[in-house]
Amino acid sequence: MAPFNLAPLAGTLGYDLVFLLIGVGFGAALEVSGFGDSRKLAAQFYLREMTVLKVMFTAIVVAAVLIFLSSALGLLDFSRVWVNPTYLAPGIVGGLIMGVGFIVGGFCPGTSLVAASTLKLDGVFFVLGVFGGVYAFGETVSSFEPFFQSTFLGRFTVPDWLGLPYGVVVVLLVLMALVMFWGAEIAEAYFGAGKSWKDIPLIPHSRARIAGAGALIVLAILTAVLGQPTVDDRWGWIASEGDRQLGEREIFVDPAEVVDLKKDMTLRVNVLDVRSEADFNRFHLAGARRIDLGDARDPAFVRSLLGAGDNTIVFVMSTGESVATQAWKDLKAQGVLNLYVIAGGINGWLDRYPPSPCVAQKLPGNAGGDSLGWRFVVAVGDRSPSAHPDLARKEYVASCPLAADGNGTAEAPAHDGEHGAAPAYTKRVKLQKKTVTKGGCG
């Protein structure tokens, strides 16, 4: 299923040839379209030559229809397609700066390379200016980095913004593009060719254009009717590999490994606790976030996980393993990387890092599983050494939140002070990184 993983080819001649051919093809398409001529590019701002708008929006709408139709047919997993993260305010300012540069220089960075490759002097000088601008930006970005990193929205798309299905947005995009093409034709005739309004046909005479527009509309409507794959559909695509990982327990991580990873300052460890609010308040890991099972299918929540950095590891846990495993399946199907289940759930955690008897006692004869194997005397949340086994030996947390004297809490050392050396375990976590292959005119 697309997108295809070309990483195994890295370092080979075939790998280099694939990207060379893509680059040559893209550059050739721009040159044939006239994008190597700064006069043609600048003329669009005067409404005399609208080639840039027509070519770029044709590429956008055709790509959108093919991508989401392929996704609807199960040929493409869109969750694996790289979408640039959105930094709204910096993006707006950067777009305005680039627009001014486009008007003044007659090129955008991509088209300037096309012009330079055909030895056009204006293209060569624009490329030199691009290099100078990149250098100046790199040397000064630290002075405005808070703004540069502001208004982060992660993987944020137009359907997310409008709250509409992808297929509906594709139909609206095609209709918008066709209206723009129609307006561009009229603008070119009036401002470019100098025709009077009465001599400009309102309906295009080209049968090829009408047929192309009709085909796009039909395919866009088909995309909307089919709809995008459900979470269950996505799990079906990876069920074979996912079931193998579950059967061989590759994704079940010992609590001791979680503790060691939380001590690593280069990593960000997220723990998602799929239990009821009452159970969560009774006891939970320090820094854990409670979610409902349905949240694992909530697009907004999943989007926040997809936008996490490559150094983020997500652990799911429940009382036992079954609920956490279902959440793992849902999140895995939607493309969340570095995703694992804490082995044994809360029962396994407490068996590994037992709380003080004044907080909870293990129920005799209870093997754990999906029922809580401990009886809590008091709800402690994360105010127990069992919730903080990653703390350094010299640090302390409350052992008995309700002291016998009623005056404050008794203090006891954190777990690696109480229980000595860390327990042995088999390492399961293998950090995966997103492979980004992207490009474009800008």
C-alpha positions as CSV (number, residue, x, y, z in Angstrom):
1,M,0.0,0.0,0.0
2,A,1.2,3.5,-0.8
3,P,3.1,5.5,0.2
4,F,5.9,3.1,-0.5
5,N,8.9,2.9,1.9
6,L,12.1,3.6,-0.1
7,A,14.3,3.7,3.0
8,P,15.7,0.1,2.3
9,L,17.0,1.5,-1.1
10,A,18.9,4.4,0.6
11,G,22.5,4.6,-0.5
12,T,21.9,2.7,-3.7
13,L,22.1,3.9,-7.3
14,G,18.4,3.1,-7.7
15,Y,17.5,5.3,-4.7
16,D,19.4,8.3,-6.2
17,L,17.9,7.7,-9.6
18,V,14.3,7.8,-8.3
19,F,14.8,11.2,-6.8
20,L,16.9,12.5,-9.7
21,L,14.1,11.5,-12.1
22,I,11.4,13.1,-9.9
23,G,13.4,16.3,-9.7
24,V,14.2,16.4,-13.4
25,G,10.5,15.7,-14.2
26,F,9.3,18.5,-11.9
27,G,11.8,21.0,-13.3
28,A,10.9,20.1,-16.8
29,A,7.1,20.5,-16.1
30,L,7.8,24.0,-14.7
31,E,10.0,25.0,-17.7
32,V,7.4,23.7,-20.2
33,S,4.7,25.7,-18.3
34,G,6.8,28.9,-18.7
35,F,7.8,29.1,-15.0
36,G,11.4,29.8,-16.0
37,D,10.3,33.2,-17.4
38,S,10.1,35.9,-14.8
39,R,8.0,38.1,-17.1
40,K,5.3,35.4,-17.3
41,L,5.4,34.9,-13.6
42,A,5.2,38.6,-12.7
43,A,2.4,39.2,-15.2
44,Q,0.0,37.2,-13.1
45,F,0.0,40.0,-10.5
46,Y,-1.3,42.4,-13.2
47,L,-3.9,39.8,-14.3
48,R,-2.4,39.7,-17.8
49,E,-1.0,36.2,-17.7
50,M,-2.6,33.7,-15.3
51,T,-0.5,30.6,-16.3
52,V,0.9,30.3,-12.7
53,L,-2.5,30.2,-11.1
54,K,-3.9,27.7,-13.7
55,V,-0.9,25.3,-13.6
56,M,-0.5,25.3,-9.8
57,F,-4.2,24.9,-9.0
58,T,-4.5,22.2,-11.7
59,A,-1.7,20.3,-9.9
60,I,-3.4,21.0,-6.5
61,V,-6.9,19.8,-7.4
62,V,-5.7,16.8,-9.5
63,A,-3.4,15.7,-6.7
64,A,-6.1,16.2,-4.0
65,V,-8.6,14.1,-6.0
66,L,-6.2,11.3,-6.7
67,I,-4.8,11.2,-3.1
68,F,-8.2,11.1,-1.4
69,L,-9.8,8.9,-4.0
70,S,-6.9,6.4,-3.6
71,S,-7.3,6.6,0.2
72,A,-11.1,6.0,-0.1
73,L,-10.3,2.9,-2.3
74,G,-7.8,1.6,0.2
75,L,-4.8,2.1,-2.1
76,L,-3.1,4.8,0.0
77,D,-2.7,5.3,3.8
78,F,-3.0,9.1,4.1
79,S,-1.9,9.0,7.8
80,R,1.6,8.1,6.4
81,V,1.6,11.1,4.0
82,W,3.7,13.9,5.4
83,V,1.8,17.1,6.1
84,N,3.8,20.1,7.1
85,P,3.0,21.1,10.7
86,T,1.2,24.5,10.9
87,Y,2.7,27.4,12.7
88,L,-0.1,29.9,11.9
89,A,1.3,33.4,12.6
90,P,4.8,32.7,11.3
91,G,3.3,31.1,8.3
92,I,1.2,34.1,7.5
93,V,4.2,36.5,7.9
94,G,6.5,34.2,5.9
95,G,3.9,34.0,3.1
96,L,3.7,37.8,2.9
97,I,7.5,38.1,2.8
98,M,7.7,35.5,0.1
99,G,4.9,37.1,-1.9
100,V,6.7,40.5,-1.9
101,G,9.9,38.8,-3.0
102,F,7.9,37.0,-5.7
103,I,6.6,40.3,-7.0
104,V,9.9,42.2,-6.8
105,G,12.1,39.4,-8.1
106,G,9.7,37.6,-10.5
107,F,10.5,34.2,-9.0
108,C,9.8,31.9,-6.1
109,P,12.7,29.7,-4.9
110,G,11.7,26.7,-7.0
111,T,11.1,28.6,-10.2
112,S,14.4,30.5,-9.8
113,L,16.2,27.2,-9.9
114,V,14.4,26.3,-13.1
115,A,15.5,29.6,-14.6
116,A,19.1,29.3,-13.3
117,S,19.3,25.8,-14.8
118,T,18.7,27.3,-18.2
119,L,21.3,30.0,-17.5
120,K,18.9,32.9,-17.3
121,L,20.8,35.7,-15.5
122,D,17.8,36.9,-13.5
123,G,17.3,33.4,-12.2
124,V,20.9,33.0,-11.3
125,F,20.9,36.3,-9.3
126,F,17.6,35.3,-7.6
127,V,19.1,32.0,-6.5
128,L,22.1,33.8,-5.1
129,G,19.7,36.1,-3.2
130,V,17.9,33.0,-1.9
131,F,21.2,31.6,-0.5
132,G,21.9,35.0,1.1
133,G,18.4,35.1,2.6
134,V,18.8,31.6,4.0
135,Y,22.1,32.5,5.6
136,A,20.6,35.7,7.1
137,F,17.7,33.8,8.5
138,G,19.9,31.2,10.0
139,E,22.0,33.8,11.7
140,T,19.1,35.8,13.1
141,V,16.3,33.3,13.9
142,S,17.4,32.9,17.5
143,S,16.4,36.6,18.1
144,F,12.8,35.9,17.2
145,E,12.5,32.2,17.9
146,P,9.6,32.5,20.3
147,F,7.5,34.0,17.5
148,F,8.9,31.5,15.0
149,Q,7.7,28.6,17.2
150,S,4.4,30.2,18.1
151,T,0.8,29.3,17.2
152,F,1.7,25.6,16.6
153,L,-1.3,23.6,15.4
154,G,0.5,20.4,14.4
155,R,-0.9,18.4,11.4
156,F,-3.7,20.8,10.7
157,T,-5.6,20.6,7.4
158,V,-8.6,22.4,5.9
159,P,-11.0,19.6,6.7
160,D,-9.9,19.8,10.3
161,W,-10.4,23.6,10.3
162,L,-13.9,23.4,8.7
163,G,-15.0,20.2,10.5
164,L,-16.0,18.6,7.2
165,P,-15.2,15.2,5.7
166,Y,-12.2,15.1,3.4
167,G,-14.3,14.2,0.4
168,V,-16.7,17.1,0.8
169,V,-13.7,19.5,1.0
170,V,-12.3,17.9,-2.2
171,V,-15.5,18.7,-4.0
172,L,-15.5,22.3,-2.7
173,L,-11.8,22.7,-3.7
174,V,-12.5,21.5,-7.3
175,L,-15.5,23.8,-7.6
176,M,-13.5,26.7,-6.3
177,A,-10.6,26.0,-8.7
178,L,-13.0,25.8,-11.7
179,V,-14.5,29.2,-10.8
180,M,-10.9,30.6,-10.5
181,F,-10.0,29.1,-13.9
182,W,-13.1,30.7,-15.4
183,G,-12.2,34.1,-13.9
184,A,-8.6,33.7,-15.0
185,E,-9.6,33.2,-18.6
186,I,-11.8,36.3,-18.5
187,A,-9.0,38.4,-16.8
188,E,-6.4,37.3,-19.4
189,A,-8.8,38.3,-22.3
190,Y,-9.5,41.7,-20.8
191,F,-6.2,42.8,-19.2
192,G,-3.9,40.7,-21.4
193,A,-5.4,40.6,-24.8
194,G,-7.3,44.0,-24.5
195,K,-10.6,42.6,-25.5
196,S,-13.8,44.4,-24.6
197,W,-16.3,42.8,-22.3
198,K,-18.8,42.0,-25.0
199,D,-16.1,40.1,-27.0
200,I,-15.2,37.8,-24.1
201,P,-17.1,34.5,-24.1
202,L,-18.5,33.6,-20.7
203,I,-18.6,29.9,-21.6
204,P,-15.3,28.3,-22.8
205,H,-15.5,26.7,-26.2
206,S,-12.8,24.1,-25.6
207,R,-14.3,20.6,-25.4
208,A,-11.1,19.3,-23.8
209,R,-11.4,21.7,-21.0
210,I,-15.0,21.0,-20.4
211,A,-14.3,17.3,-20.4
212,G,-11.4,17.7,-18.0
213,A,-13.5,19.8,-15.6
214,G,-16.4,17.3,-15.8
215,A,-14.0,14.4,-15.0
216,L,-12.6,16.2,-12.0
217,I,-16.1,16.9,-10.7
218,V,-17.2,13.3,-11.1
219,L,-14.1,11.9,-9.4
220,A,-14.4,14.4,-6.6
221,I,-18.1,13.5,-6.0
222,L,-17.1,9.8,-6.1
223,T,-14.4,10.5,-3.4
224,A,-17.1,12.2,-1.2
225,V,-19.6,9.3,-1.7
226,L,-17.0,6.6,-0.9
227,G,-15.8,8.4,2.2
228,Q,-12.4,7.9,3.9
229,P,-11.5,4.6,5.6
230,T,-12.6,4.1,9.2
231,V,-10.3,3.2,12.0
232,D,-11.4,-0.4,11.6
233,D,-10.6,-0.3,7.9
234,R,-7.1,1.0,8.7
235,W,-6.5,-1.7,11.3
236,G,-7.5,-4.3,8.7
237,W,-4.7,-3.0,6.5
238,I,-2.1,-3.7,9.2
239,A,-3.8,-6.5,11.1
240,S,-1.4,-9.2,10.1
241,E,1.7,-7.4,11.3
242,G,-0.2,-5.9,14.3
243,D,-1.4,-9.3,15.5
244,R,2.1,-10.7,15.1
245,Q,3.5,-8.0,17.4
246,L,0.8,-8.6,19.9
247,G,1.2,-12.4,19.8
248,E,5.0,-12.1,20.3
249,R,4.5,-9.3,22.9
250,E,6.8,-7.0,21.1
251,I,4.8,-3.9,22.1
252,F,4.4,-4.8,25.8
253,V,7.0,-2.9,27.8
254,D,8.1,-3.8,31.4
255,P,7.4,-1.0,33.9
256,A,11.1,-0.9,34.7
257,E,11.9,0.1,31.1
258,V,9.3,2.8,31.3
259,V,11.0,4.2,34.4
260,D,14.4,4.1,32.8
261,L,13.1,5.9,29.7
262,K,11.5,8.6,31.9
263,K,14.9,9.3,33.3
264,D,16.3,10.0,29.8
265,M,16.1,13.8,29.4
266,T,16.5,13.5,25.6
267,L,13.1,11.6,25.4
268,R,9.5,12.7,26.0
269,V,7.5,9.9,27.6
270,N,3.7,10.2,27.4
271,V,1.5,7.8,29.4
272,L,-2.1,7.5,28.4
273,D,-4.2,5.9,31.1
274,V,-7.4,4.3,29.7
275,R,-9.3,3.8,33.0
276,S,-12.3,5.4,34.7
277,E,-11.9,8.7,36.4
278,A,-12.5,7.1,39.8
279,D,-9.7,4.5,39.2
280,F,-7.4,7.2,37.9
281,N,-7.9,9.3,41.0
282,R,-7.3,6.3,43.2
283,F,-3.8,5.9,41.7
284,H,-2.0,6.8,38.6
285,L,1.5,7.3,37.3
286,A,3.1,10.7,37.7
287,G,2.5,12.7,34.5
288,A,0.0,10.3,33.1
289,R,-3.0,11.6,31.2
290,R,-6.4,10.0,31.5
291,I,-8.3,9.3,28.3
292,D,-11.5,7.3,27.5
293,L,-11.2,4.5,25.0
294,G,-13.2,6.6,22.5
295,D,-10.5,9.3,22.6
296,A,-8.3,6.9,20.7
297,R,-10.6,7.5,17.7
298,D,-11.0,11.2,18.2
299,P,-9.3,13.0,15.2
300,A,-8.3,16.0,17.2
301,F,-6.6,13.9,19.9
302,V,-4.9,11.6,17.4
303,R,-3.7,14.7,15.5
304,S,-1.9,15.9,18.6
305,L,-0.1,12.6,18.8
306,L,0.8,12.6,15.2
307,G,2.3,16.0,15.6
308,A,4.6,14.9,18.4
309,G,8.4,15.0,17.8
310,D,10.5,11.9,16.9
311,N,11.8,11.8,20.5
312,T,8.2,11.1,21.9
313,I,7.3,7.6,23.1
314,V,3.6,7.0,23.9
315,F,2.6,4.3,26.4
316,V,-0.9,3.1,26.9
317,M,-2.0,1.4,30.1
318,S,-5.2,0.2,31.7
319,T,-6.0,-2.0,34.8
320,G,-4.8,-5.0,32.9
321,E,-3.8,-5.2,29.3
322,S,-7.0,-5.8,27.2
323,V,-8.4,-2.2,27.2
324,A,-5.0,-0.7,26.6
325,T,-4.4,-3.2,23.8
326,Q,-7.6,-2.0,22.1
327,A,-6.5,1.6,22.4
328,W,-3.1,0.6,21.0
329,K,-4.8,-1.0,18.0
330,D,-6.9,2.2,17.3
331,L,-3.9,4.5,17.6
332,K,-1.6,2.3,15.7
333,A,-4.1,2.0,12.8
334,Q,-4.1,5.8,12.6
335,G,-0.4,6.1,12.2
336,V,0.9,6.9,15.7
337,L,4.6,6.0,16.0
338,N,6.6,4.8,19.0
339,L,3.5,3.4,20.6
340,Y,3.6,0.7,23.3
341,V,1.5,-0.9,26.0
342,I,2.8,-1.1,29.6
343,A,2.9,-4.8,30.4
344,G,0.5,-5.9,33.1
345,G,-1.2,-2.5,33.3
346,I,-1.7,-0.9,36.7
347,N,-1.6,-4.4,38.3
348,G,1.8,-5.1,36.8
349,W,3.1,-1.7,37.7
350,L,2.1,-2.1,41.4
351,D,3.5,-5.6,41.5
352,R,6.8,-4.1,40.3
353,Y,6.6,-1.1,42.5
354,P,4.3,-2.0,45.4
355,P,2.8,0.9,47.5
356,S,3.1,1.3,51.2
357,P,0.7,-0.9,53.2
358,C,-0.9,2.3,54.5
359,V,-2.0,3.1,51.0
360,A,-3.0,-0.3,49.5
361,Q,-2.7,-4.0,50.0
362,K,-2.6,-6.7,47.4
363,L,-5.7,-8.8,47.3
364,P,-5.0,-12.5,48.2
365,G,-5.6,-14.9,45.4
366,N,-6.2,-12.2,42.9
367,A,-4.2,-12.7,39.7
368,G,-4.9,-9.2,38.5
369,G,-5.9,-9.2,34.8
370,D,-8.6,-6.7,34.0
371,S,-9.8,-6.4,37.6
372,L,-7.7,-4.4,40.1
373,G,-5.6,-6.7,42.2
374,W,-5.1,-4.2,45.0
375,R,-7.3,-2.7,47.6
376,F,-6.6,1.0,48.2
377,V,-7.2,2.3,51.7
378,V,-7.1,5.9,50.4
379,A,-7.1,7.6,47.0
380,V,-3.6,8.9,46.5
381,G,-3.5,9.9,42.8
382,D,0.2,10.3,42.1
383,R,1.1,11.2,45.7
384,S,2.8,7.9,46.4
385,P,6.4,6.6,45.7
386,S,4.9,4.0,43.5
387,A,3.9,6.7,41.1
388,H,7.4,8.2,41.1
389,P,9.9,5.4,40.8
390,D,12.0,7.4,38.4
391,L,12.9,10.0,41.1
392,A,16.5,10.1,42.1
393,R,17.5,8.4,45.3
394,K,18.0,11.7,47.2
395,E,14.4,12.9,46.4
396,Y,11.4,12.1,48.5
397,V,7.7,11.8,48.1
398,A,5.0,11.2,50.5
399,S,4.6,7.5,51.5
400,C,1.4,7.7,53.6
401,P,-0.7,10.7,52.5
402,L,-2.9,10.3,55.7
403,A,-0.4,10.2,58.6
404,A,-1.6,8.7,61.9
405,D,-1.1,11.9,63.8
406,G,-3.2,13.9,61.3
407,N,-0.5,16.6,61.1
408,G,1.0,16.4,57.6
409,T,2.5,13.3,55.9
410,A,5.2,10.9,56.7
411,E,8.0,11.0,54.1
412,A,9.7,7.9,52.6
413,P,12.4,7.7,50.0
414,A,11.4,7.1,46.4
415,H,11.4,3.5,45.0
416,D,14.9,3.3,43.8
417,G,16.0,4.2,47.3
418,E,13.6,1.7,48.9
419,H,14.1,-1.3,46.6
420,G,17.7,-1.0,45.6
421,A,19.0,-1.7,42.1
422,A,16.6,-1.5,39.2
423,P,15.1,-4.9,38.2
424,A,16.3,-6.6,35.0
425,Y,14.0,-6.6,32.0
426,T,14.1,-7.2,28.2
427,K,14.2,-4.0,26.2
428,R,11.3,-3.6,23.9
429,V,11.3,0.1,22.8
430,K,12.9,0.8,19.5
431,L,12.6,4.5,18.6
432,Q,11.3,5.1,15.1
433,K,11.7,8.4,13.3
434,K,9.4,9.9,10.6
435,T,11.0,9.8,7.2
436,V,10.1,13.0,5.4
437,T,10.3,13.2,1.6
438,K,8.9,16.4,0.3
439,G,9.4,19.2,-2.1
440,G,7.6,21.8,-4.2
441,C,7.8,25.1,-5.9
442,G,8.5,27.1,-2.8
